Amino acid sequence: MTLRIAALVLLVSASAASRSARADDEASDGAALPSASEEAPQTAETPSSDGPDADEVSGEELADEGAPADLEAEEEDDDFDVSSSAEDLPSFGSSAVLRASSPRASTTVTRDEMRERLARSAPDALRYVPGVSVQQTTHGQASPYVRGVTGQQVLLAFDGIRLNNGVYRQGPNQYFFTVDAATLDRIEVERGSASTRWGSDALGGAILAMAAEPTLDPSRDGLNVHARALGRFGSQDLDAGGRLELDAQLGRDVAILVGGGYRAAQPLQGSGVLTNPSDGRPTLVPLIGDDGRTQLGTGYRYATFDGRLVWRVAPELRLVAAVYGFRQYDTPRADQCPPPSANERDCMVYVEQFRTLAYVSLRGRAGPELREVELTASYQRQHELREQRQPSIYALHDFRDDLDTIGLTARLGSRRFVITPDVGAVVRGGGDAYVDMLSSAGFFHDLLTGAVRQRSRGLYSDDARYYTGGLFVELDADLFHTLRIRGGLRAGFAGARAPGDPVSGTQPVHLDFAAPVGRVGAELTVTHELSLLANVDQGFRAPNLDDLTSRQIVGPGYQLENPELRPERSMTYELGARVRTAYVSADVWAYAMELSDGMYRRPRTLDECPNEAPECRAAFSRFQLINLPESGWLLGAEASIRVVTPFGLGATATVAYAWGEGPSPARIPDPDELRVPLSRVPPLNGTVELRYAHDETHLVVGVAMRWAAAQDRLALSDRRDPRIPIGGTPAYAVFDLRAGWRFEHYLQLTAVFENVFDQVYRVHGSGVNGPGRGVVVQLEGSY
């Protein structure tokens, strides 16, 4: 209570922060292929999220990276002028999300980069981010690993709105795939514990998807309309699809952006059969077709729709109303289609994977004192219909889950207060609250008689509730032009309610959790080009409805619920160095993350299978999440460098390594394995990209490589997981060739020749192999 009162007092005394409008070079005329000398594409760590209003670091607030600016001039800039050129317009709305208040290990993937790389999905767009590995259970799903953790332990947000909910699964899950990459302006990845700002689940970091904005130019009047059409094709899976988009400005103060898309992909062709390093035999999953390349149990189709209205209610204040929908159909899960120990006709299919998000938000700057404002009310619905098809025994099990989430967020920030000529500070704070309401049901279909029987429960306890939120306050101080200190506190909370079910032996759940966390960081400007950074950040994750009530088949086997779990917590210590010059951007980070009360999978026996759960007895293994009494550790390092030249040449390179170890979750540990590797930690890996852009002809060509060393440090659950080859995941190096050409602002053609040398490879923990040699082509037209 004391912490909440202190937060409110600081908020009232401060008021909000620097303007967070950002230039959007492609707001109205469509995207141009960026030249190598432009600053927009940034694969090396970008400072866009760092410091108080990183967008204005070189301007009003902090001249010369921390020096007090001319405050009188700053006050006169309340009603800023917007250029009449649409290419110079700020992207109101998405940039209004409150910026991170400490220098972090962070990377921004821009819209231009996603276009140039022809990312297949939002997770796929992160493959060139240091410290991120993208696992794919199947072709139509993907889960980003950030510093060795994923799923419930990484916070996902869309336009500042929390996506994580009460049924996010432990380990890899499919939910970031439901974010349509074609609707995004950029994706920001913050690595390291981030619960002070983002709340529960941000143990390893936060992935922030930022929506594209309609064109809003106050210098124009009347009706201004722009249209965009996009089509793409991929040869490896006959991936065909497209998107139509309409961008319209109505008068001086209102703009709308509406769009829709569709894609369909057939079973994915890899480069052949992946073999186990230990015995040379083919891996158990996925099942490969007779041609030796087609991966059975892959393929998907989906449709998307979106609409966004921006109303300029004041010179620097925008009201945003938006809706985004994703509808995915008939997506088989490769490692369960068929399961390694089952009949070849058996298959688990996500028949429907739907997500709908609608929200209203007030964002921007409300006068000289209130420099950052974000007030949002949101509604989300997540719908899943999955079928466990067992024609070999004339049975079908279907599970239907609907989760409705109501969310409220408030984030504010003050102007920079001048304490002395050499000392200034900015205060930020706010709060958020989300409530999940779950409907879950399961049915058994007898395919011989046609009889249908409803189970006493579904994958989760029906009519369960889950809530999470908190209040936070942050202080950002600059001292003597060279030192910046950031700190923050959060009073977080979470709770779960779920009824019991005597028929299936399900216990009721009535739990509440309090989670105070904090952070502190410092940045020392050694020279104008070099900064040294240090951060200590806490994270927490409260057990959710999946942990507490779930019974379902996941990668390593059948998961049993545990209603007695406690929150897991993390403490991240990191040191970094950042170099910024006209031609070189480089970042190096070293970190150590301690995970206490960590939730790990403990093997269970057949006798421990619950009532009304035949899948438990049929599974090849069983486990239950438990809190381990000893801490686990993740240690690692990341580095990235980006070089640009005046001659159109550019290069980027990244490298990352993570090492994880924790106490054995076995009931009676082997004396030689009291400490074991953490599950699915990625191996040493990295990327290289070379690029040449010719400004006069608007031609861009490039080559890219992704590589990873072998990973043979396997957790107990990894050894039972058929997605991981026996003996570990082999090393690989994959090369791509890229080319793009733009005609004025009307036409853009991009092509990527993937996996040039037809390398058989698999990202560690994935259930499918990577695409084989093939071509992906995209044509985009704008008017």
Disulfide bonds with the S-S distance in Angstrom:
Cys337-Cys347 1.72
Cys609-Cys616 2.09
